[in-house]
Amino acid sequence: MLNKEQSMPLFTTQASFKNPIDTTSLDKDINSILTKTSEKVEEHIRIHSFRATIITNYLQETPIDRVKNMVGHKDIKTTALYKRSTVDKDCEKIRSVLKNLDKTMFKQKV
């Protein structure tokens, strides 16, 4: 990514302001930080988590074929994988409610 004048990289290394940051190194550094965070919050978080969250949110409001094009997937099946993750979260919420409902009903019978 270049600045407005298209003459210099927007994100550079500290060693040289003329060299763009290598995205592989940046991803590795960010994932290192996110690994430590993941341990504290007990959830798997990586750099791809941000993209996955955005795609999942888009799918709640936008037709899947439009999301596919927006995020650059070649195959709609790839985009559909993110749609499934929304359903899984909803199912988990439903399971939790049902489990708590079972506990409540059991207490009333006793």
Biopython code that builds the backbone (N, CA, C, O; Angstrom):
import numpy as np
from Bio.PDB.StructureBuilder import StructureBuilder

atoms = [
    (1, "MET", "N", (0.855, -1.166, 0.000)),
    (1, "MET", "CA", (0.000, 0.000, 0.000)),
    (1, "MET", "C", (0.902, 1.230, 0.000)),
    (1, "MET", "O", (1.824, 1.339, 0.808)),
    (2, "LEU", "N", (0.623, 2.145, -0.910)),
    (2, "LEU", "CA", (1.428, 3.358, -1.030)),
    (2, "LEU", "C", (0.675, 4.570, -0.497)),
    (2, "LEU", "O", (-0.548, 4.552, -0.355)),
    (3, "ASN", "N", (1.445, 5.637, -0.202)),
    (3, "ASN", "CA", (0.830, 6.875, 0.266)),
    (3, "ASN", "C", (0.052, 7.540, -0.875)),
    (3, "ASN", "O", (0.034, 7.027, -1.994)),
    (4, "LYS", "N", (-0.597, 8.692, -0.592)),
    (4, "LYS", "CA", (-1.429, 9.358, -1.593)),
    (4, "LYS", "C", (-0.685, 9.650, -2.895)),
    (4, "LYS", "O", (-1.249, 9.521, -3.982)),
    (5, "GLU", "N", (0.550, 10.034, -2.784)),
    (5, "GLU", "CA", (1.335, 10.384, -3.970)),
    (5, "GLU", "C", (1.861, 9.148, -4.692)),
    (5, "GLU", "O", (2.500, 9.262, -5.738)),
    (6, "GLN", "N", (1.592, 7.962, -4.133)),
    (6, "GLN", "CA", (2.045, 6.692, -4.711)),
    (6, "GLN", "C", (3.568, 6.608, -4.807)),
    (6, "GLN", "O", (4.108, 5.930, -5.681)),
    (7, "SER", "N", (4.254, 7.307, -3.898)),
    (7, "SER", "CA", (5.714, 7.342, -3.978)),
    (7, "SER", "C", (6.411, 6.566, -2.864)),
    (7, "SER", "O", (7.553, 6.136, -3.029)),
    (8, "MET", "N", (5.739, 6.388, -1.742)),
    (8, "MET", "CA", (6.357, 5.710, -0.602)),
    (8, "MET", "C", (5.382, 4.686, -0.034)),
    (8, "MET", "O", (4.168, 4.884, -0.091)),
    (9, "PRO", "N", (5.909, 3.592, 0.514)),
    (9, "PRO", "CA", (5.006, 2.635, 1.183)),
    (9, "PRO", "C", (4.342, 3.301, 2.379)),
    (9, "PRO", "O", (4.953, 4.117, 3.068)),
    (10, "LEU", "N", (3.103, 2.950, 2.615)),
    (10, "LEU", "CA", (2.369, 3.521, 3.743)),
    (10, "LEU", "C", (2.858, 2.929, 5.065)),
    (10, "LEU", "O", (3.005, 3.647, 6.054)),
    (11, "PHE", "N", (3.113, 1.602, 5.080)),
    (11, "PHE", "CA", (3.613, 0.933, 6.266)),
    (11, "PHE", "C", (5.037, 0.462, 5.983)),
    (11, "PHE", "O", (5.280, -0.279, 5.031)),
    (12, "THR", "N", (5.972, 0.902, 6.822)),
    (12, "THR", "CA", (7.380, 0.581, 6.587)),
    (12, "THR", "C", (8.010, -0.049, 7.821)),
    (12, "THR", "O", (7.439, -0.036, 8.911)),
    (13, "THR", "N", (9.198, -0.597, 7.620)),
    (13, "THR", "CA", (9.958, -1.135, 8.739)),
    (13, "THR", "C", (10.650, 0.009, 9.450)),
    (13, "THR", "O", (10.823, 1.084, 8.875)),
    (14, "GLN", "N", (11.051, -0.211, 10.704)),
    (14, "GLN", "CA", (11.794, 0.821, 11.426)),
    (14, "GLN", "C", (13.183, 0.998, 10.833)),
    (14, "GLN", "O", (13.743, 2.094, 10.861)),
    (15, "ALA", "N", (13.737, -0.085, 10.298)),
    (15, "ALA", "CA", (15.090, -0.036, 9.749)),
    (15, "ALA", "C", (15.166, 0.840, 8.502)),
    (15, "ALA", "O", (16.174, 1.512, 8.286)),
    (16, "SER", "N", (14.138, 0.845, 7.693)),
    (16, "SER", "CA", (14.154, 1.622, 6.460)),
    (16, "SER", "C", (12.747, 2.098, 6.127)),
    (16, "SER", "O", (11.840, 1.292, 5.918)),
    (17, "PHE", "N", (12.580, 3.392, 6.082)),
    (17, "PHE", "CA", (11.273, 3.952, 5.786)),
    (17, "PHE", "C", (10.934, 3.877, 4.299)),
    (17, "PHE", "O", (9.861, 4.315, 3.882)),
    (18, "LYS", "N", (11.850, 3.320, 3.494)),
    (18, "LYS", "CA", (11.591, 3.150, 2.067)),
    (18, "LYS", "C", (11.139, 1.734, 1.740)),
    (18, "LYS", "O", (10.649, 1.471, 0.642)),
    (19, "ASN", "N", (11.306, 0.815, 2.705)),
    (19, "ASN", "CA", (10.929, -0.580, 2.476)),
    (19, "ASN", "C", (9.593, -0.890, 3.123)),
    (19, "ASN", "O", (9.394, -0.622, 4.309)),
    (20, "PRO", "N", (8.676, -1.453, 2.347)),
    (20, "PRO", "CA", (7.375, -1.815, 2.938)),
    (20, "PRO", "C", (7.520, -2.979, 3.917)),
    (20, "PRO", "O", (8.436, -3.793, 3.799)),
    (21, "ILE", "N", (6.611, -3.044, 4.876)),
    (21, "ILE", "CA", (6.594, -4.163, 5.815)),
    (21, "ILE", "C", (6.207, -5.424, 5.057)),
    (21, "ILE", "O", (5.273, -5.419, 4.255)),
    (22, "ASP", "N", (6.921, -6.480, 5.314)),
    (22, "ASP", "CA", (6.614, -7.782, 4.733)),
    (22, "ASP", "C", (5.375, -8.331, 5.450)),
    (22, "ASP", "O", (5.387, -8.490, 6.671)),
    (23, "THR", "N", (4.321, -8.616, 4.706)),
    (23, "THR", "CA", (3.065, -9.045, 5.332)),
    (23, "THR", "C", (3.215, -10.354, 6.098)),
    (23, "THR", "O", (2.529, -10.567, 7.099)),
    (24, "THR", "N", (4.098, -11.228, 5.642)),
    (24, "THR", "CA", (4.313, -12.487, 6.360)),
    (24, "THR", "C", (4.883, -12.219, 7.747)),
    (24, "THR", "O", (4.450, -12.824, 8.728)),
    (25, "SER", "N", (5.846, -11.321, 7.827)),
    (25, "SER", "CA", (6.435, -10.966, 9.124)),
    (25, "SER", "C", (5.414, -10.279, 10.017)),
    (25, "SER", "O", (5.348, -10.542, 11.218)),
    (26, "LEU", "N", (4.623, -9.400, 9.423)),
    (26, "LEU", "CA", (3.597, -8.694, 10.194)),
    (26, "LEU", "C", (2.580, -9.677, 10.753)),
    (26, "LEU", "O", (2.228, -9.609, 11.931)),
    (27, "ASP", "N", (2.106, -10.593, 9.910)),
    (27, "ASP", "CA", (1.154, -11.613, 10.366)),
    (27, "ASP", "C", (1.746, -12.434, 11.502)),
    (27, "ASP", "O", (1.068, -12.710, 12.491)),
    (28, "LYS", "N", (2.997, -12.820, 11.364)),
    (28, "LYS", "CA", (3.664, -13.632, 12.392)),
    (28, "LYS", "C", (3.745, -12.864, 13.714)),
    (28, "LYS", "O", (3.486, -13.428, 14.777)),
    (29, "ASP", "N", (4.104, -11.588, 13.650)),
    (29, "ASP", "CA", (4.202, -10.773, 14.864)),
    (29, "ASP", "C", (2.834, -10.598, 15.530)),
    (29, "ASP", "O", (2.708, -10.716, 16.749)),
    (30, "ILE", "N", (1.822, -10.320, 14.725)),
    (30, "ILE", "CA", (0.476, -10.132, 15.283)),
    (30, "ILE", "C", (-0.041, -11.446, 15.867)),
    (30, "ILE", "O", (-0.633, -11.453, 16.946)),
    (31, "ASN", "N", (0.179, -12.550, 15.167)),
    (31, "ASN", "CA", (-0.269, -13.851, 15.685)),
    (31, "ASN", "C", (0.431, -14.209, 16.989)),
    (31, "ASN", "O", (-0.154, -14.862, 17.853)),
    (32, "SER", "N", (1.670, -13.786, 17.133)),
    (32, "SER", "CA", (2.397, -14.021, 18.384)),
    (32, "SER", "C", (1.694, -13.318, 19.552)),
    (32, "SER", "O", (1.541, -13.889, 20.632)),
    (33, "ILE", "N", (1.280, -12.098, 19.324)),
    (33, "ILE", "CA", (0.551, -11.337, 20.348)),
    (33, "ILE", "C", (-0.815, -11.978, 20.603)),
    (33, "ILE", "O", (-1.239, -12.111, 21.751)),
    (34, "LEU", "N", (-1.500, -12.373, 19.524)),
    (34, "LEU", "CA", (-2.824, -12.962, 19.660)),
    (34, "LEU", "C", (-2.785, -14.322, 20.357)),
    (34, "LEU", "O", (-3.750, -14.697, 21.023)),
    (35, "THR", "N", (-1.692, -15.060, 20.214)),
    (35, "THR", "CA", (-1.548, -16.334, 20.905)),
    (35, "THR", "C", (-1.573, -16.110, 22.417)),
    (35, "THR", "O", (-2.231, -16.849, 23.149)),
    (36, "LYS", "N", (-0.863, -15.104, 22.870)),
    (36, "LYS", "CA", (-0.849, -14.781, 24.300)),
    (36, "LYS", "C", (-2.234, -14.335, 24.766)),
    (36, "LYS", "O", (-2.686, -14.706, 25.850)),
    (37, "THR", "N", (-2.891, -13.546, 23.947)),
    (37, "THR", "CA", (-4.241, -13.094, 24.277)),
    (37, "THR", "C", (-5.202, -14.272, 24.334)),
    (37, "THR", "O", (-6.045, -14.355, 25.227)),
    (38, "SER", "N", (-5.067, -15.190, 23.367)),
    (38, "SER", "CA", (-5.933, -16.376, 23.305)),
    (38, "SER", "C", (-5.870, -17.172, 24.591)),
    (38, "SER", "O", (-6.892, -17.655, 25.079)),
    (39, "GLU", "N", (-4.683, -17.310, 25.139)),
    (39, "GLU", "CA", (-4.517, -18.070, 26.377)),
    (39, "GLU", "C", (-5.265, -17.399, 27.526)),
    (39, "GLU", "O", (-5.829, -18.078, 28.384)),
    (40, "LYS", "N", (-5.271, -16.079, 27.541)),
    (40, "LYS", "CA", (-5.939, -15.349, 28.622)),
    (40, "LYS", "C", (-7.459, -15.404, 28.503)),
    (40, "LYS", "O", (-8.156, -15.525, 29.510)),
    (41, "VAL", "N", (-7.971, -15.317, 27.287)),
    (41, "VAL", "CA", (-9.422, -15.305, 27.107)),
    (41, "VAL", "C", (-9.982, -16.686, 26.788)),
    (41, "VAL", "O", (-11.190, -16.856, 26.630)),
    (42, "GLU", "N", (-9.094, -17.664, 26.697)),
    (42, "GLU", "CA", (-9.458, -19.059, 26.422)),
    (42, "GLU", "C", (-10.272, -19.211, 25.139)),
    (42, "GLU", "O", (-11.250, -19.957, 25.101)),
    (43, "GLU", "N", (-9.859, -18.496, 24.087)),
    (43, "GLU", "CA", (-10.447, -18.614, 22.755)),
    (43, "GLU", "C", (-9.329, -18.556, 21.743)),
    (43, "GLU", "O", (-8.338, -17.852, 21.939)),
    (44, "HIS", "N", (-9.486, -19.300, 20.652)),
    (44, "HIS", "CA", (-8.486, -19.317, 19.594)),
    (44, "HIS", "C", (-8.647, -18.063, 18.727)),
    (44, "HIS", "O", (-9.624, -17.941, 17.988)),
    (45, "ILE", "N", (-7.698, -17.142, 18.817)),
    (45, "ILE", "CA", (-7.757, -15.913, 18.033)),
    (45, "ILE", "C", (-6.457, -15.798, 17.238)),
    (45, "ILE", "O", (-5.361, -15.903, 17.790)),
    (46, "ARG", "N", (-6.602, -15.581, 15.939)),
    (46, "ARG", "CA", (-5.455, -15.360, 15.062)),
    (46, "ARG", "C", (-5.816, -14.238, 14.102)),
    (46, "ARG", "O", (-6.953, -13.765, 14.099)),
    (47, "ILE", "N", (-4.878, -13.818, 13.306)),
    (47, "ILE", "CA", (-5.107, -12.707, 12.374)),
    (47, "ILE", "C", (-6.284, -12.998, 11.451)),
    (47, "ILE", "O", (-7.031, -12.085, 11.099)),
    (48, "HIS", "N", (-6.458, -14.242, 11.061)),
    (48, "HIS", "CA", (-7.576, -14.601, 10.174)),
    (48, "HIS", "C", (-8.918, -14.454, 10.886)),
    (48, "HIS", "O", (-9.953, -14.337, 10.230)),
    (49, "SER", "N", (-8.915, -14.458, 12.210)),
    (49, "SER", "CA", (-10.154, -14.297, 12.977)),
    (49, "SER", "C", (-10.870, -12.996, 12.624)),
    (49, "SER", "O", (-12.100, -12.946, 12.604)),
    (50, "PHE", "N", (-10.099, -11.946, 12.345)),
    (50, "PHE", "CA", (-10.706, -10.658, 12.005)),
    (50, "PHE", "C", (-11.452, -10.759, 10.677)),
    (50, "PHE", "O", (-12.577, -10.276, 10.550)),
    (51, "ARG", "N", (-10.823, -11.384, 9.701)),
    (51, "ARG", "CA", (-11.462, -11.572, 8.395)),
    (51, "ARG", "C", (-12.708, -12.448, 8.541)),
    (51, "ARG", "O", (-13.754, -12.160, 7.959)),
    (52, "ALA", "N", (-12.581, -13.509, 9.318)),
    (52, "ALA", "CA", (-13.707, -14.425, 9.516)),
    (52, "ALA", "C", (-14.883, -13.702, 10.172)),
    (52, "ALA", "O", (-16.034, -13.926, 9.798)),
    (53, "THR", "N", (-14.606, -12.855, 11.125)),
    (53, "THR", "CA", (-15.662, -12.099, 11.802)),
    (53, "THR", "C", (-16.366, -11.162, 10.831)),
    (53, "THR", "O", (-17.594, -11.067, 10.832)),
    (54, "ILE", "N", (-15.594, -10.477, 10.010)),
    (54, "ILE", "CA", (-16.183, -9.552, 9.036)),
    (54, "ILE", "C", (-17.063, -10.313, 8.046)),
    (54, "ILE", "O", (-18.185, -9.895, 7.762)),
    (55, "ILE", "N", (-16.558, -11.421, 7.526)),
    (55, "ILE", "CA", (-17.335, -12.205, 6.565)),
    (55, "ILE", "C", (-18.612, -12.726, 7.215)),
    (55, "ILE", "O", (-19.686, -12.650, 6.618)),
    (56, "THR", "N", (-18.506, -13.250, 8.425)),
    (56, "THR", "CA", (-19.677, -13.756, 9.139)),
    (56, "THR", "C", (-20.708, -12.655, 9.346)),
    (56, "THR", "O", (-21.906, -12.883, 9.180)),
    (57, "ASN", "N", (-20.246, -11.462, 9.709)),
    (57, "ASN", "CA", (-21.168, -10.335, 9.898)),
    (57, "ASN", "C", (-21.827, -9.927, 8.585)),
    (57, "ASN", "O", (-23.028, -9.655, 8.556)),
    (58, "TYR", "N", (-21.060, -9.880, 7.499)),
    (58, "TYR", "CA", (-21.640, -9.572, 6.191)),
    (58, "TYR", "C", (-22.759, -10.551, 5.849)),
    (58, "TYR", "O", (-23.810, -10.157, 5.344)),
    (59, "LEU", "N", (-22.521, -11.824, 6.128)),
    (59, "LEU", "CA", (-23.488, -12.852, 5.754)),
    (59, "LEU", "C", (-24.815, -12.738, 6.503)),
    (59, "LEU", "O", (-25.826, -13.282, 6.060)),
    (60, "GLN", "N", (-24.814, -12.048, 7.609)),
    (60, "GLN", "CA", (-26.058, -11.857, 8.351)),
    (60, "GLN", "C", (-26.992, -10.880, 7.639)),
    (60, "GLN", "O", (-28.207, -10.934, 7.835)),
    (61, "GLU", "N", (-26.439, -9.990, 6.815)),
    (61, "GLU", "CA", (-27.232, -8.935, 6.191)),
    (61, "GLU", "C", (-27.182, -8.938, 4.660)),
    (61, "GLU", "O", (-27.994, -8.271, 4.019)),
    (62, "THR", "N", (-26.245, -9.674, 4.068)),
    (62, "THR", "CA", (-25.968, -9.565, 2.638)),
    (62, "THR", "C", (-26.089, -10.928, 1.960)),
    (62, "THR", "O", (-25.666, -11.931, 2.536)),
    (63, "PRO", "N", (-26.651, -10.992, 0.762)),
    (63, "PRO", "CA", (-26.724, -12.264, 0.047)),
    (63, "PRO", "C", (-25.338, -12.887, -0.141)),
    (63, "PRO", "O", (-24.357, -12.185, -0.382)),
    (64, "ILE", "N", (-25.276, -14.199, -0.028)),
    (64, "ILE", "CA", (-24.006, -14.913, -0.037)),
    (64, "ILE", "C", (-23.197, -14.683, -1.319)),
    (64, "ILE", "O", (-21.969, -14.622, -1.262)),
    (65, "ASP", "N", (-23.862, -14.555, -2.470)),
    (65, "ASP", "CA", (-23.119, -14.343, -3.716)),
    (65, "ASP", "C", (-22.438, -12.975, -3.739)),
    (65, "ASP", "O", (-21.359, -12.831, -4.314)),
    (66, "ARG", "N", (-23.059, -11.974, -3.121)),
    (66, "ARG", "CA", (-22.424, -10.647, -3.035)),
    (66, "ARG", "C", (-21.225, -10.694, -2.082)),
    (66, "ARG", "O", (-20.185, -10.099, -2.362)),
    (67, "VAL", "N", (-21.372, -11.398, -0.959)),
    (67, "VAL", "CA", (-20.261, -11.514, -0.003)),
    (67, "VAL", "C", (-19.093, -12.235, -0.672)),
    (67, "VAL", "O", (-17.941, -11.825, -0.530)),
    (68, "LYS", "N", (-19.392, -13.303, -1.396)),
    (68, "LYS", "CA", (-18.360, -14.060, -2.124)),
    (68, "LYS", "C", (-17.524, -13.120, -2.987)),
    (68, "LYS", "O", (-16.295, -13.178, -2.968)),
    (69, "ASN", "N", (-18.192, -12.260, -3.740)),
    (69, "ASN", "CA", (-17.481, -11.326, -4.611)),
    (69, "ASN", "C", (-16.721, -10.268, -3.817)),
    (69, "ASN", "O", (-15.603, -9.902, -4.181)),
    (70, "MET", "N", (-17.321, -9.778, -2.741)),
    (70, "MET", "CA", (-16.683, -8.733, -1.926)),
    (70, "MET", "C", (-15.372, -9.212, -1.316)),
    (70, "MET", "O", (-14.392, -8.468, -1.284)),
    (71, "VAL", "N", (-15.352, -10.455, -0.831)),
    (71, "VAL", "CA", (-14.161, -10.945, -0.129)),
    (71, "VAL", "C", (-13.188, -11.674, -1.048)),
    (71, "VAL", "O", (-12.097, -12.054, -0.624)),
    (72, "GLY", "N", (-13.582, -11.870, -2.313)),
    (72, "GLY", "CA", (-12.659, -12.439, -3.289)),
    (72, "GLY", "C", (-12.576, -13.949, -3.317)),
    (72, "GLY", "O", (-11.585, -14.503, -3.793)),
    (73, "HIS", "N", (-13.593, -14.627, -2.820)),
    (73, "HIS", "CA", (-13.590, -16.089, -2.913)),
    (73, "HIS", "C", (-13.892, -16.510, -4.345)),
    (73, "HIS", "O", (-14.742, -15.912, -5.004)),
    (74, "LYS", "N", (-13.204, -17.530, -4.823)),
    (74, "LYS", "CA", (-13.466, -18.053, -6.165)),
    (74, "LYS", "C", (-14.684, -18.977, -6.163)),
    (74, "LYS", "O", (-15.422, -19.052, -7.146)),
    (75, "ASP", "N", (-14.882, -19.672, -5.054)),
    (75, "ASP", "CA", (-15.954, -20.663, -4.962)),
    (75, "ASP", "C", (-16.905, -20.266, -3.835)),
    (75, "ASP", "O", (-16.465, -19.962, -2.726)),
    (76, "ILE", "N", (-18.190, -20.269, -4.114)),
    (76, "ILE", "CA", (-19.193, -19.885, -3.115)),
    (76, "ILE", "C", (-19.203, -20.854, -1.927)),
    (76, "ILE", "O", (-19.659, -20.501, -0.840)),
    (77, "LYS", "N", (-18.696, -22.081, -2.138)),
    (77, "LYS", "CA", (-18.619, -23.052, -1.036)),
    (77, "LYS", "C", (-17.697, -22.547, 0.069)),
    (77, "LYS", "O", (-17.935, -22.805, 1.248)),
    (78, "THR", "N", (-16.654, -21.833, -0.312)),
    (78, "THR", "CA", (-15.745, -21.262, 0.690)),
    (78, "THR", "C", (-16.496, -20.238, 1.542)),
    (78, "THR", "O", (-16.376, -20.228, 2.767)),
    (79, "THR", "N", (-17.255, -19.395, 0.893)),
    (79, "THR", "CA", (-18.032, -18.383, 1.613)),
    (79, "THR", "C", (-19.075, -19.046, 2.508)),
    (79, "THR", "O", (-19.341, -18.581, 3.617)),
    (80, "ALA", "N", (-19.659, -20.133, 2.018)),
    (80, "ALA", "CA", (-20.682, -20.846, 2.783)),
    (80, "ALA", "C", (-20.128, -21.389, 4.099)),
    (80, "ALA", "O", (-20.881, -21.549, 5.060)),
    (81, "LEU", "N", (-18.842, -21.671, 4.159)),
    (81, "LEU", "CA", (-18.238, -22.148, 5.409)),
    (81, "LEU", "C", (-18.404, -21.117, 6.524)),
    (81, "LEU", "O", (-18.581, -21.477, 7.688)),
    (82, "TYR", "N", (-18.345, -19.858, 6.169)),
    (82, "TYR", "CA", (-18.513, -18.800, 7.168)),
    (82, "TYR", "C", (-19.966, -18.668, 7.585)),
    (82, "TYR", "O", (-20.252, -18.316, 8.729)),
    (83, "LYS", "N", (-20.867, -18.938, 6.694)),
    (83, "LYS", "CA", (-22.302, -18.919, 7.017)),
    (83, "LYS", "C", (-22.608, -19.986, 8.056)),
    (83, "LYS", "O", (-23.380, -19.756, 8.987)),
    (84, "ARG", "N", (-21.995, -21.157, 7.891)),
    (84, "ARG", "CA", (-22.199, -22.252, 8.836)),
    (84, "ARG", "C", (-21.758, -21.855, 10.239)),
    (84, "ARG", "O", (-22.383, -22.257, 11.220)),
    (85, "SER", "N", (-20.695, -21.075, 10.342)),
    (85, "SER", "CA", (-20.201, -20.705, 11.666)),
    (85, "SER", "C", (-21.233, -19.889, 12.435)),
    (85, "SER", "O", (-21.294, -19.979, 13.661)),
    (86, "THR", "N", (-22.042, -19.096, 11.742)),
    (86, "THR", "CA", (-23.113, -18.348, 12.401)),
    (86, "THR", "C", (-24.159, -19.306, 12.953)),
    (86, "THR", "O", (-24.638, -19.132, 14.074)),
    (87, "VAL", "N", (-24.507, -20.306, 12.174)),
    (87, "VAL", "CA", (-25.485, -21.300, 12.600)),
    (87, "VAL", "C", (-24.952, -22.065, 13.809)),
    (87, "VAL", "O", (-25.694, -22.306, 14.761)),
    (88, "ASP", "N", (-23.678, -22.446, 13.783)),
    (88, "ASP", "CA", (-23.086, -23.169, 14.899)),
    (88, "ASP", "C", (-23.177, -22.365, 16.194)),
    (88, "ASP", "O", (-23.484, -22.919, 17.249)),
    (89, "LYS", "N", (-22.912, -21.067, 16.116)),
    (89, "LYS", "CA", (-23.000, -20.229, 17.315)),
    (89, "LYS", "C", (-24.432, -20.179, 17.828)),
    (89, "LYS", "O", (-24.666, -20.258, 19.034)),
    (90, "ASP", "N", (-25.391, -20.049, 16.914)),
    (90, "ASP", "CA", (-26.800, -20.025, 17.318)),
    (90, "ASP", "C", (-27.195, -21.356, 17.953)),
    (90, "ASP", "O", (-27.901, -21.377, 18.961)),
    (91, "CYS", "N", (-26.739, -22.470, 17.366)),
    (91, "CYS", "CA", (-27.043, -23.791, 17.919)),
    (91, "CYS", "C", (-26.456, -23.940, 19.317)),
    (91, "CYS", "O", (-27.086, -24.513, 20.205)),
    (92, "GLU", "N", (-25.263, -23.426, 19.502)),
    (92, "GLU", "CA", (-24.627, -23.509, 20.816)),
    (92, "GLU", "C", (-25.439, -22.714, 21.845)),
    (92, "GLU", "O", (-25.596, -23.156, 22.983)),
    (93, "LYS", "N", (-25.947, -21.558, 21.454)),
    (93, "LYS", "CA", (-26.792, -20.762, 22.357)),
    (93, "LYS", "C", (-28.065, -21.539, 22.704)),
    (93, "LYS", "O", (-28.492, -21.565, 23.858)),
    (94, "ILE", "N", (-28.658, -22.162, 21.701)),
    (94, "ILE", "CA", (-29.882, -22.947, 21.916)),
    (94, "ILE", "C", (-29.599, -24.117, 22.855)),
    (94, "ILE", "O", (-30.381, -24.385, 23.767)),
    (95, "ARG", "N", (-28.480, -24.815, 22.634)),
    (95, "ARG", "CA", (-28.107, -25.934, 23.521)),
    (95, "ARG", "C", (-27.965, -25.451, 24.960)),
    (95, "ARG", "O", (-28.420, -26.110, 25.895)),
    (96, "SER", "N", (-27.329, -24.297, 25.126)),
    (96, "SER", "CA", (-27.135, -23.740, 26.467)),
    (96, "SER", "C", (-28.470, -23.431, 27.134)),
    (96, "SER", "O", (-28.663, -23.731, 28.312)),
    (97, "VAL", "N", (-29.388, -22.834, 26.383)),
    (97, "VAL", "CA", (-30.718, -22.516, 26.922)),
    (97, "VAL", "C", (-31.445, -23.803, 27.310)),
    (97, "VAL", "O", (-32.044, -23.890, 28.382)),
    (98, "LEU", "N", (-31.384, -24.805, 26.419)),
    (98, "LEU", "CA", (-32.060, -26.075, 26.704)),
    (98, "LEU", "C", (-31.455, -26.773, 27.919)),
    (98, "LEU", "O", (-32.174, -27.353, 28.732)),
    (99, "LYS", "N", (-30.140, -26.713, 28.034)),
    (99, "LYS", "CA", (-29.470, -27.341, 29.174)),
    (99, "LYS", "C", (-29.921, -26.667, 30.474)),
    (99, "LYS", "O", (-30.218, -27.342, 31.460)),
    (100, "ASN", "N", (-29.969, -25.333, 30.465)),
    (100, "ASN", "CA", (-30.420, -24.598, 31.653)),
    (100, "ASN", "C", (-31.894, -24.838, 31.924)),
    (100, "ASN", "O", (-32.315, -24.899, 33.079)),
    (101, "LEU", "N", (-32.681, -24.976, 30.861)),
    (101, "LEU", "CA", (-34.102, -25.272, 31.007)),
    (101, "LEU", "C", (-34.293, -26.639, 31.665)),
    (101, "LEU", "O", (-35.145, -26.794, 32.540)),
    (102, "ASP", "N", (-33.500, -27.631, 31.244)),
    (102, "ASP", "CA", (-33.559, -28.955, 31.854)),
    (102, "ASP", "C", (-33.259, -28.883, 33.350)),
    (102, "ASP", "O", (-33.922, -29.536, 34.155)),
    (103, "LYS", "N", (-32.258, -28.087, 33.713)),
    (103, "LYS", "CA", (-31.898, -27.948, 35.124)),
    (103, "LYS", "C", (-33.040, -27.317, 35.909)),
    (103, "LYS", "O", (-33.353, -27.744, 37.020)),
    (104, "THR", "N", (-33.659, -26.296, 35.320)),
    (104, "THR", "CA", (-34.770, -25.620, 35.972)),
    (104, "THR", "C", (-35.954, -26.559, 36.155)),
    (104, "THR", "O", (-36.575, -26.583, 37.217)),
    (105, "MET", "N", (-36.263, -27.326, 35.124)),
    (105, "MET", "CA", (-37.391, -28.261, 35.199)),
    (105, "MET", "C", (-37.108, -29.362, 36.221)),
    (105, "MET", "O", (-38.013, -29.790, 36.937)),
    (106, "PHE", "N", (-35.872, -29.817, 36.293)),
    (106, "PHE", "CA", (-35.515, -30.848, 37.249)),
    (106, "PHE", "C", (-35.704, -30.348, 38.668)),
    (106, "PHE", "O", (-36.211, -31.080, 39.517)),
    (107, "LYS", "N", (-35.305, -29.108, 38.941)),
    (107, "LYS", "CA", (-35.442, -28.528, 40.276)),
    (107, "LYS", "C", (-36.916, -28.430, 40.670)),
    (107, "LYS", "O", (-37.257, -28.635, 41.835)),
    (108, "GLN", "N", (-37.790, -28.119, 39.714)),
    (108, "GLN", "CA", (-39.209, -27.989, 40.013)),
    (108, "GLN", "C", (-39.849, -29.318, 40.345)),
    (108, "GLN", "O", (-40.782, -29.359, 41.147)),
    (109, "LYS", "N", (-39.379, -30.416, 39.755)),
    (109, "LYS", "CA", (-39.949, -31.728, 40.005)),
    (109, "LYS", "C", (-39.599, -32.264, 41.369)),
    (109, "LYS", "O", (-40.358, -33.038, 41.952)),
    (110, "VAL", "N", (-38.440, -31.854, 41.890)),
    (110, "VAL", "CA", (-37.959, -32.390, 43.164)),
    (110, "VAL", "C", (-38.616, -31.749, 44.328)),
    (110, "VAL", "O", (-38.317, -32.093, 45.471)),
]
sb = StructureBuilder()
sb.init_structure("model")
sb.init_model(0)
sb.init_chain("A")
sb.init_seg("    ")
for serial, (resi, resn, name, xyz) in enumerate(atoms, 1):
    if name == "N":
        sb.init_residue(resn, " ", resi, " ")
    sb.init_atom(name, np.array(xyz, "f"), 0.0, 1.0, " ", f" {name:<3s}", serial, name[0])
structure = sb.get_structure()
